[in-house]
Amino acid sequence: MKFSVVIPLYNKARFVEGAVRSALAQTMPVHEIIVVDDGSSDNGPDIVRAIGDKRVRLVTQKNAGVSAARNQGIALAQGDWVAFLDADDWHHPQLLAFLAQAHAAHPQAQVLAAGFRCMDEPDGARIQAWEVPAAAPDAELVTDLRTRWMKSPPFFTGTVAARTELLQRMQPCFAPGESYGEDLDLWFRLSDQSPIALLPVALGAYRVAVAGGLAGAHAGTLAPYLQRMRRAALQGAIAPDRRHTALWFVAQQEITMAREQLTAGNRRAALGWLYKARYAAYGRRWQLTALMALCLPAELAGRWQQWRIRRADVFAQQGTQP
């Protein structure tokens, strides 16, 4: 198996060398690393050039966004598989080798993935490899990613690889101009094309709280990919056996929006989101949120939701579910 690693780069000079070197340090040698500089104004491109490894290819473009940068990398990829890595994240040395083992166990899977760790190291500190098993554990074959994702996010961009042929056939893979949910959009569309071989081991590091990061950028609106997902389900563009879970998945995100509005004391807005999420009205989560919106005083509803958020954070830190 030949892996091409695609790294979009925009003003991440203090991180990019660590990202590239983590791809170079794989126990299964990488075929190529394509760094697409999206019009950086810092010295990140110079740092990439100075690495001096013939497997590293730097491509520059005018600033067009992370989606355009990743699409450019996919178009140029010459390996059999494309693995993704953002310029401020990190690959465990065993990632590609373990993904190859997962594919050997599940050759029908055209998408491979693994778990991850969150790192709160915004200053660019070097990430140290953690201990993993000597061989890849048994992979879970995921046939309905939306259902699996609602349990907990099983992977992130830096621990996914897909067949190059499939990606190039789906171009543009990442929605041009979008920078929130554009990755999830692709993973769900890929999962409609192929099962995913998912390794239950952390093989990548995701940096949180990095300036310029995109987490939380939705600002109270439903991400475009969720709107497209609902339209695709209603119009029959998603296979019948996945249509229900697609609509359910979108509704769950709208329930989350309703709860955010309750936390902010906006009861009317919360009810508006619940109305949009009515597809899930027979579910316990929708009904509990509706009860809060209709029956509890706004202040108590907000406090209750804040308590749930804090409780969820504790469980997330412990690696369990509330």
Buried (B, 14 or more C-beta within 10 A) or exposed (E): BBBBBBBBBBBBBBBBBBBBBBBBBBEBEBBBBBBBBBBBEBBBBEBBEEBEEEBBBBBEEEEBBBBBBBBBBBBBBEBBBBBBBBBBBBBBBBBBBBBBBBBEEBEEBBBBBBBBBBBEBBEBEEBEEEEBEEEBBEBBBBBBBBBBBBEEEBBBBBBBBBBBEBBBEBEBBBBEEBBBBBBBBBBBBBBBEBBBBBBEBBBBBBBEEBEEBBEEEBEEEBBBBBEBBBEBBEEEEBEEEBBBBBBBBBBBBBBBBBBBBBBBEBBEBBBBBBEBBEBBEEBEBBEBBBEBBEEBEBEEBBBBBEEBEEEEEEEEEEEEEE
